Amino acid sequence: MEKPERAAPEAGRPAPAVPGREGHEEAEELGVRLKAYEGRPAAVGGVGKDPVNAPMIRHWCEAMGDTNPAYAGPGAVAPPTMLQVWTMGGLSGHTGRSAAYDELLGLLDTAGYTSVVATDCEQEYLRPLRPGDEITFDAVIESVSERKTTRLGTGYFITTRMDVRAGGEPAGTHRFRILKYAPARRKPKDRPRSRRPRPVVNRDNAGFWEGVGRHQLLIQRCGGCTMLRFPWLPGCNACGSLEWDVVEASGEGTVYSYVVMHHPPFEAFDPPYAVALVELVEGVRIVSNVVGVPYDKVRIGLPVRLEFARFDDEDGELVLPVFRVREGGEG
């Protein structure tokens, strides 16, 4: 009996392979082809869809909780970290993206590296941006890494550098890095329920977690302007003072906003569950869980009261602030 012939790959396209398991020569060839894109343009003659403007600055500051007076009123400047905002194309995208960048991503897709994740960015600021500034930019494919294996999978890091101009003058540089990868194949494991994640405690928030351990929810109060702030920060966003003390929250509040978590599942939790942004009567907001009511009964404006939940696992005891619906509030 004759063996069936295997179809030849399409002309100009590599034969399918398991990404990350190519032969040595095949991997080297792909690496050489990817490296050839370094220095080629990623975007040419890009133009910001809107000038720098006060409404967008205000929305950004409200979302970030940044009350720096330099970002409002006459003579205002934009927060430096908004540098990329003025170059973004929105849902309709930009027309300035180069064919070279699309070719690079297409080459990786064809080789099986079809997933993508943004990993980090770096920014350099050369001049402040002010309302009315017209933004233009160009971008270049700065580097393509050697093939790397990460916990997500095997792939290549691609770094682009965007040079941003305001009124034709250099305003800043934005480097953006992504990983194009083939997801790692994971074998299902029979293992006990994962421990509940622990908070990251550092010198700036250690006092808060010490208070939680004593069943106290402590809010920072600025020693300069007396503004209350949460989460804990080393300095005041309003006046810049580094002096502060604490006040204990009464524990009364309402649900300001919330989401119901369905996916992705976390082994230490039982989805679906509600994660709420609770506004305390003191005026600050805290992210926490709402207990004492089904997840689908949580709503904006729901009155809640602070309590402290204890969790025990292999790492010992963990105390966290949660909020229980006040009696009669669920109606």
ZAKEVEX-66446 format. One record per residue (C-alpha): chain; residue in one letter; x, y, z. Coordinates in Angstrom, 2 decimals, m for minus. Each point is the difference from the previous one (the first is absolute). Example, Ala and Ser with C-alpha at 12.3 -4.5 7.8 and 13.67 -1.06 7.14 Angstrom:
! residues 2
{site "A" "a" {12.30 m4.50 7.80}}
{site "A" "s" {1.37 3.44 m0.66}}
END
This chain:
! residues 331
{site "A" "m" {0.00 0.00 0.00}}
{site "A" "e" {1.45 3.33 m1.03}}
{site "A" "k" {0.43 2.74 2.58}}
{site "A" "p" {m2.00 3.16 m0.73}}
{site "A" "e" {2.12 2.90 m1.16}}
{site "A" "r" {0.31 2.97 2.32}}
{site "A" "a" {m1.10 3.27 m1.54}}
{site "A" "a" {2.82 2.45 m0.63}}
{site "A" "p" {m0.16 3.35 1.81}}
{site "A" "e" {m1.22 3.01 m1.91}}
{site "A" "a" {2.68 1.87 m1.90}}
{site "A" "g" {1.61 2.72 2.07}}
{site "A" "r" {m1.43 m1.34 3.29}}
{site "A" "p" {1.86 m2.17 2.50}}
{site "A" "a" {m1.33 m3.46 0.76}}
{site "A" "p" {m2.09 m0.05 3.19}}
{site "A" "a" {2.04 m0.70 3.11}}
{site "A" "v" {m0.53 m0.09 3.73}}
{site "A" "p" {1.02 3.53 1.11}}
{site "A" "g" {3.05 m0.04 2.22}}
{site "A" "r" {0.96 m3.49 m1.24}}
{site "A" "e" {1.36 0.90 m3.42}}
{site "A" "g" {3.21 m1.58 m1.14}}
{site "A" "h" {3.18 1.94 0.68}}
{site "A" "e" {0.37 1.18 m3.59}}
{site "A" "e" {m3.68 0.95 m0.28}}
{site "A" "a" {0.16 1.99 3.24}}
{site "A" "e" {3.17 1.77 m1.11}}
{site "A" "e" {m1.57 0.91 m3.33}}
{site "A" "l" {m3.07 1.45 1.71}}
{site "A" "g" {2.21 1.96 2.38}}
{site "A" "v" {1.95 1.50 m2.90}}
{site "A" "r" {m3.21 0.99 m1.79}}
{site "A" "l" {m1.36 1.64 3.15}}
{site "A" "k" {3.23 1.90 0.69}}
{site "A" "a" {m0.20 1.50 m3.50}}
{site "A" "y" {m2.96 2.08 1.18}}
{site "A" "e" {2.03 1.87 2.61}}
{site "A" "g" {0.30 3.66 m0.95}}
{site "A" "r" {m2.95 m0.10 m2.39}}
{site "A" "p" {m2.90 2.40 0.60}}
{site "A" "a" {m3.01 m1.09 2.04}}
{site "A" "a" {m1.95 3.22 m0.62}}
{site "A" "v" {0.74 2.94 m2.28}}
{site "A" "g" {m1.48 3.48 0.17}}
{site "A" "g" {m2.46 m0.82 2.77}}
{site "A" "v" {m2.31 2.83 1.08}}
{site "A" "g" {m1.87 0.13 3.30}}
{site "A" "k" {m3.75 m0.20 m0.52}}
{site "A" "d" {m0.55 2.90 2.40}}
{site "A" "p" {2.22 2.78 1.30}}
{site "A" "v" {1.00 m0.15 3.65}}
{site "A" "n" {m3.19 1.11 1.75}}
{site "A" "a" {m1.33 0.83 3.45}}
{site "A" "p" {m2.98 m2.43 0.02}}
{site "A" "m" {2.24 m3.01 m0.63}}
{site "A" "i" {2.45 1.20 2.65}}
{site "A" "r" {m2.88 0.33 2.47}}
{site "A" "h" {m1.34 m3.49 m0.79}}
{site "A" "w" {3.48 m1.48 0.46}}
{site "A" "c" {0.57 1.77 3.33}}
{site "A" "e" {m3.41 m1.06 1.32}}
{site "A" "a" {0.63 m3.63 m0.99}}
{site "A" "m" {3.47 0.04 1.58}}
{site "A" "g" {m1.03 1.97 3.07}}
{site "A" "d" {2.71 2.57 m0.82}}
{site "A" "t" {m0.88 3.42 1.46}}
{site "A" "n" {3.27 1.76 m0.85}}
{site "A" "p" {m0.98 3.66 m0.60}}
{site "A" "a" {2.49 0.24 m2.89}}
{site "A" "y" {m2.45 m1.98 m2.15}}
{site "A" "a" {m2.96 2.40 0.27}}
{site "A" "g" {m0.81 3.66 m0.53}}
{site "A" "p" {1.88 2.70 m1.92}}
{site "A" "g" {3.47 m1.09 m1.04}}
{site "A" "a" {m0.81 m3.68 0.56}}
{site "A" "v" {2.24 m2.72 m1.40}}
{site "A" "a" {m0.86 m3.62 m0.75}}
{site "A" "p" {1.26 m2.73 2.36}}
{site "A" "p" {3.25 m1.25 m1.56}}
{site "A" "t" {m1.21 m3.61 0.11}}
{site "A" "m" {m2.74 0.93 m2.50}}
{site "A" "l" {2.67 0.13 m2.72}}
{site "A" "q" {m1.33 m3.09 m1.79}}
{site "A" "v" {m3.64 1.08 0.37}}
{site "A" "w" {0.33 2.74 m2.62}}
{site "A" "t" {1.33 m2.49 m2.57}}
{site "A" "m" {m2.65 m2.70 0.38}}
{site "A" "g" {m2.29 m0.73 m2.92}}
{site "A" "g" {m3.10 m1.12 1.87}}
{site "A" "l" {m2.29 m2.71 m1.36}}
{site "A" "s" {0.42 1.18 m3.59}}
{site "A" "g" {3.80 m0.25 0.21}}
{site "A" "h" {2.68 2.02 m1.76}}
{site "A" "t" {0.81 0.16 m3.69}}
{site "A" "g" {3.72 0.58 0.61}}
{site "A" "r" {0.97 m3.55 1.05}}
{site "A" "s" {2.64 m1.37 m2.34}}
{site "A" "a" {m0.15 m3.09 m2.18}}
{site "A" "a" {3.26 m1.17 1.60}}
{site "A" "y" {m1.58 m0.31 3.45}}
{site "A" "d" {m2.97 m1.94 m1.37}}
{site "A" "e" {2.40 m2.26 m1.92}}
{site "A" "l" {1.99 m0.69 3.17}}
{site "A" "l" {m3.10 m1.00 1.96}}
{site "A" "g" {m1.25 m2.05 m2.94}}
{site "A" "l" {3.29 m1.88 m0.22}}
{site "A" "l" {m0.29 m0.97 3.66}}
{site "A" "d" {m3.65 m0.99 m0.43}}
{site "A" "t" {0.94 m2.28 m2.91}}
{site "A" "a" {2.73 m1.61 2.13}}
{site "A" "g" {m2.59 m0.77 2.69}}
{site "A" "y" {0.69 2.84 2.45}}
{site "A" "t" {m3.58 1.23 m0.09}}
{site "A" "s" {m0.51 1.31 3.54}}
{site "A" "v" {1.06 3.44 1.19}}
{site "A" "v" {0.37 1.74 3.34}}
{site "A" "a" {1.29 3.48 0.83}}
{site "A" "t" {2.84 m0.29 2.50}}
{site "A" "d" {1.25 3.49 0.86}}
{site "A" "c" {0.67 3.52 m1.22}}
{site "A" "e" {2.57 2.72 0.64}}
{site "A" "q" {m0.52 3.73 m0.46}}
{site "A" "e" {2.34 2.99 m0.19}}
{site "A" "y" {m1.40 3.53 0.26}}
{site "A" "l" {1.67 2.91 m1.81}}
{site "A" "r" {m2.55 2.80 0.44}}
{site "A" "p" {m3.41 0.45 1.63}}
{site "A" "l" {m3.11 m0.39 m2.15}}
{site "A" "r" {m2.65 2.72 0.23}}
{site "A" "p" {m3.59 0.26 m1.23}}
{site "A" "g" {0.02 0.92 m3.67}}
{site "A" "d" {3.24 m1.80 m0.86}}
{site "A" "e" {m0.28 m1.91 m3.29}}
{site "A" "i" {1.65 m3.42 0.28}}
{site "A" "t" {1.91 m1.83 m2.73}}
{site "A" "f" {2.14 m3.11 0.30}}
{site "A" "d" {2.07 m2.63 m1.75}}
{site "A" "a" {0.85 m3.48 1.26}}
{site "A" "v" {2.73 m2.49 m0.78}}
{site "A" "i" {0.44 m3.72 0.68}}
{site "A" "e" {2.90 0.38 2.40}}
{site "A" "s" {0.76 m3.63 0.82}}
{site "A" "v" {m1.18 m3.60 m0.36}}
{site "A" "s" {1.39 m2.32 2.66}}
{site "A" "e" {1.39 m3.47 m0.35}}
{site "A" "r" {m2.57 m2.73 0.59}}
{site "A" "k" {m0.92 m0.06 3.69}}
{site "A" "t" {m1.88 m2.49 2.14}}
{site "A" "t" {m2.28 1.46 2.68}}
{site "A" "r" {m2.73 m1.41 2.23}}
{site "A" "l" {m2.53 1.14 m2.60}}
{site "A" "g" {1.79 m1.81 m2.80}}
{site "A" "t" {2.82 0.35 m2.52}}
{site "A" "g" {0.29 3.07 m2.19}}
{site "A" "y" {1.71 3.25 m0.90}}
{site "A" "f" {0.03 3.41 1.70}}
{site "A" "i" {m0.57 2.90 m2.42}}
{site "A" "t" {0.88 3.53 1.09}}
{site "A" "t" {m1.21 3.08 m1.88}}
{site "A" "r" {1.19 3.55 0.68}}
{site "A" "m" {m2.38 2.87 m0.65}}
{site "A" "d" {1.37 3.53 m0.28}}
{site "A" "v" {m2.73 2.49 0.91}}
{site "A" "r" {0.00 3.64 m1.12}}
{site "A" "a" {m2.13 2.98 1.02}}
{site "A" "g" {m0.22 2.79 m2.53}}
{site "A" "g" {2.93 m1.60 m1.81}}
{site "A" "e" {2.25 0.04 3.09}}
{site "A" "p" {1.16 m3.21 1.74}}
{site "A" "a" {m2.25 m0.62 3.01}}
{site "A" "g" {0.87 m3.51 1.15}}
{site "A" "t" {0.80 m3.60 m0.81}}
{site "A" "h" {m2.21 m3.02 0.64}}
{site "A" "r" {1.42 m3.52 m0.16}}
{site "A" "f" {m2.57 m2.79 m0.08}}
{site "A" "r" {0.79 m3.70 0.28}}
{site "A" "i" {m2.15 m3.00 m0.86}}
{site "A" "l" {0.54 m3.75 0.08}}
{site "A" "k" {m1.22 m1.95 m3.04}}
{site "A" "y" {m0.14 m3.59 1.18}}
{site "A" "a" {m1.42 m3.48 m0.34}}
{site "A" "p" {m1.84 m0.89 3.23}}
{site "A" "a" {1.67 m2.68 2.10}}
{site "A" "r" {m1.77 m3.33 0.14}}
{site "A" "r" {m1.05 m0.62 3.56}}
{site "A" "k" {m0.84 m3.38 1.43}}
{site "A" "p" {m2.92 m0.09 2.43}}
{site "A" "k" {1.13 m0.68 3.52}}
{site "A" "d" {m1.82 m1.39 2.98}}
{site "A" "r" {1.00 2.32 2.77}}
{site "A" "p" {m1.58 1.51 3.09}}
{site "A" "r" {m1.78 3.32 m0.09}}
{site "A" "s" {2.47 2.86 m0.38}}
{site "A" "r" {0.72 2.30 2.88}}
{site "A" "r" {m1.65 3.38 0.02}}
{site "A" "p" {2.29 2.68 m1.46}}
{site "A" "r" {1.83 2.09 2.59}}
{site "A" "p" {0.15 3.79 m0.21}}
{site "A" "v" {3.27 1.61 m1.02}}
{site "A" "v" {1.19 1.79 3.14}}
{site "A" "n" {2.67 2.70 m0.30}}
{site "A" "r" {1.24 2.96 2.01}}
{site "A" "d" {m2.70 2.26 m1.45}}
{site "A" "n" {m2.99 m2.16 1.00}}
{site "A" "a" {1.29 m2.08 2.93}}
{site "A" "g" {m1.91 2.17 2.48}}
{site "A" "f" {m3.26 m0.70 m1.79}}
{site "A" "w" {0.45 m3.78 0.21}}
{site "A" "e" {1.08 0.22 3.63}}
{site "A" "g" {m3.31 1.77 0.66}}
{site "A" "v" {m1.92 m2.71 m1.86}}
{site "A" "g" {1.66 m2.57 2.25}}
{site "A" "r" {m1.49 1.92 2.96}}
{site "A" "h" {m3.40 0.17 m1.77}}
{site "A" "q" {0.39 3.70 m0.78}}
{site "A" "l" {m0.38 1.62 m3.42}}
{site "A" "l" {2.42 2.94 0.06}}
{site "A" "i" {m0.15 2.91 m2.45}}
{site "A" "q" {2.90 2.38 m0.54}}
{site "A" "r" {m0.55 3.70 0.76}}
{site "A" "c" {2.36 2.57 m1.50}}
{site "A" "g" {1.91 2.05 2.57}}
{site "A" "g" {0.05 2.97 m2.36}}
{site "A" "c" {m3.52 0.37 m1.40}}
{site "A" "t" {m1.84 m2.65 2.14}}
{site "A" "m" {m1.34 m1.76 m3.11}}
{site "A" "l" {m0.82 m3.68 0.57}}
{site "A" "r" {1.47 m2.47 m2.48}}
{site "A" "f" {m0.21 m3.68 m0.83}}
{site "A" "p" {1.79 m2.16 m1.03}}
{site "A" "w" {3.01 0.95 2.08}}
{site "A" "l" {2.64 2.12 m1.73}}
{site "A" "p" {3.31 1.52 1.15}}
{site "A" "g" {m1.14 3.54 m0.86}}
{site "A" "c" {m3.13 2.08 m0.54}}
{site "A" "n" {m1.36 0.29 m3.56}}
{site "A" "a" {m1.67 3.30 0.85}}
{site "A" "c" {2.78 2.03 1.64}}
{site "A" "g" {3.10 m2.20 m0.23}}
{site "A" "s" {0.58 m0.16 3.76}}
{site "A" "l" {1.84 m3.04 1.34}}
{site "A" "e" {m1.47 0.44 3.50}}
{site "A" "w" {m3.01 m2.09 1.00}}
{site "A" "d" {m1.84 m1.75 2.78}}
{site "A" "v" {m2.93 m2.45 m0.01}}
{site "A" "v" {m3.67 m0.08 0.88}}
{site "A" "e" {m2.03 m3.15 0.55}}
{site "A" "a" {m2.89 m0.49 m2.42}}
{site "A" "s" {m3.46 m0.35 1.50}}
{site "A" "g" {m0.60 m2.97 m2.31}}
{site "A" "e" {m3.22 1.35 m1.52}}
{site "A" "g" {m0.22 0.35 m3.76}}
{site "A" "t" {m1.85 m0.69 m3.24}}
{site "A" "v" {0.84 m1.89 m3.19}}
{site "A" "y" {1.30 2.62 m2.44}}
{site "A" "s" {0.61 m2.49 m2.84}}
{site "A" "y" {0.53 m3.73 m0.43}}
{site "A" "v" {0.79 m2.84 m2.39}}
{site "A" "v" {m1.00 m3.67 0.11}}
{site "A" "m" {2.97 m2.27 m0.64}}
{site "A" "h" {m0.73 m3.05 m2.17}}
{site "A" "h" {3.24 m0.46 m1.93}}
{site "A" "p" {2.86 m0.66 0.27}}
{site "A" "p" {m0.51 m2.37 2.94}}
{site "A" "f" {2.40 0.24 2.94}}
{site "A" "e" {0.49 m3.20 1.93}}
{site "A" "a" {m0.22 1.74 3.38}}
{site "A" "f" {m3.44 1.45 m0.78}}
{site "A" "d" {m3.40 m1.35 m1.02}}
{site "A" "p" {m1.36 1.96 m2.98}}
{site "A" "p" {m2.25 1.73 m0.62}}
{site "A" "y" {0.58 2.57 2.75}}
{site "A" "a" {m0.36 3.76 0.35}}
{site "A" "v" {2.93 2.40 0.35}}
{site "A" "a" {m1.13 3.44 1.08}}
{site "A" "l" {1.39 3.50 0.22}}
{site "A" "v" {m1.40 1.17 3.34}}
{site "A" "e" {m0.25 3.70 0.82}}
{site "A" "l" {0.42 0.56 3.73}}
{site "A" "v" {m1.84 2.78 1.80}}
{site "A" "e" {3.39 1.66 0.47}}
{site "A" "g" {0.12 0.54 m3.80}}
{site "A" "v" {2.71 m2.47 m1.05}}
{site "A" "r" {m0.57 m3.19 m1.98}}
{site "A" "i" {1.31 m3.53 0.47}}
{site "A" "v" {m0.18 m3.15 m2.13}}
{site "A" "s" {m1.29 m3.03 1.89}}
{site "A" "n" {m2.51 m2.85 m0.01}}
{site "A" "v" {m3.67 0.34 0.91}}
{site "A" "v" {m1.30 m2.80 2.22}}
{site "A" "g" {m3.39 m0.86 1.42}}
{site "A" "v" {m1.85 0.26 m3.32}}
{site "A" "p" {0.11 m2.05 m3.25}}
{site "A" "y" {2.32 1.43 m2.65}}
{site "A" "d" {m2.94 0.80 m2.30}}
{site "A" "k" {m1.64 2.13 2.70}}
{site "A" "v" {2.90 2.43 0.33}}
{site "A" "r" {m0.91 3.41 m1.39}}
{site "A" "i" {1.27 3.56 m0.03}}
{site "A" "g" {m1.09 1.87 3.11}}
{site "A" "l" {m0.29 m3.16 2.12}}
{site "A" "p" {0.71 0.93 3.66}}
{site "A" "v" {2.80 m2.06 1.54}}
{site "A" "r" {1.94 m0.22 3.25}}
{site "A" "l" {3.61 m1.01 0.56}}
{site "A" "e" {0.96 m3.27 1.61}}
{site "A" "f" {3.17 m2.08 0.01}}
{site "A" "a" {0.17 m3.49 m1.48}}
{site "A" "r" {2.57 m2.58 1.04}}
{site "A" "f" {1.41 m2.59 m2.38}}
{site "A" "d" {2.16 m2.94 1.07}}
{site "A" "d" {2.15 m2.08 m2.33}}
{site "A" "e" {3.45 m1.55 m0.16}}
{site "A" "d" {1.60 3.44 0.26}}
{site "A" "g" {m1.79 0.84 3.23}}
{site "A" "e" {m2.63 2.57 0.88}}
{site "A" "l" {m1.00 2.83 m2.33}}
{site "A" "v" {m2.32 2.85 1.04}}
{site "A" "l" {m1.67 2.14 m2.67}}
{site "A" "p" {m2.56 2.83 0.11}}
{site "A" "v" {m3.31 m0.90 m1.66}}
{site "A" "f" {m3.40 1.67 m0.05}}
{site "A" "r" {m3.28 m1.55 1.11}}
{site "A" "v" {m3.33 1.32 m1.20}}
{site "A" "r" {m1.68 1.99 2.76}}
{site "A" "e" {m3.22 m1.46 1.34}}
{site "A" "g" {m2.88 0.85 m2.30}}
{site "A" "g" {2.37 1.38 m2.63}}
{site "A" "e" {m0.52 m2.80 m2.52}}
{site "A" "g" {m3.65 0.90 m0.41}}
END
